[in-house]
Amino acid sequence: MAQELKAGDSFPDNVSFTYVAPTGELDLTACGLPIQYNASEEFKNKKVVLVAVPGAFTPTCQVQHVTSYLTKIGELKARGVDQVIFIASNDHWVMAAWGKANGVKDDSILFMSDAGLAFSKSIGWIQGDRTQRYAIIVDHGKVVYADVDNVRGSIEKSGAEGVLAKL
């Protein structure tokens, strides 16, 4: 049974995503090898904003959602955020291409796959075969904010502005 996350919860154990590490190159045709990212362990040692989107390159996700984080990454870092991680049901190569298409060359924003929606299903934030649009702030293993946008096309709760208001 799905267990929604809320402020005060510990980030769950055994959560992992896959991604292709950024190389500094923006060539969309160059594919690296996927890496397993143990979010449960990594999140114990940093402050992370985990952002889920229904799909890479989709209209709201591209035009509004990822753009909000690209323009606000400096403000997020100034408030102590070590990393922003975008997840979607897309595979790790599509997610890597999405990062490259948006000019991300480093690990300030990582683009990862929630393969099979394993994590999103575990917290009950899915819509059909896609993740819902949500954001979770994890500070050294503790959830300090978790909310989902239930209005189609809205990034009020999961966009960079909404997240900054909770930091």
Secondary structure, 3 states (H helix, E strand, C coil): CCCCCCCCCECCCCCEEEECCCCCCCCCCCCCCCEEEEHHHHHHHCEEEEEECCCCCCHHHHHHHHHHHHHHHHHHHHCCCCEEEEEECCCHHHHHHHHHHCCCCCCCEEEEECHHHHHHHHCCCEECCEECEEEEEEECCEEEEEEEECCCCCCCCCCHHHHHCCC
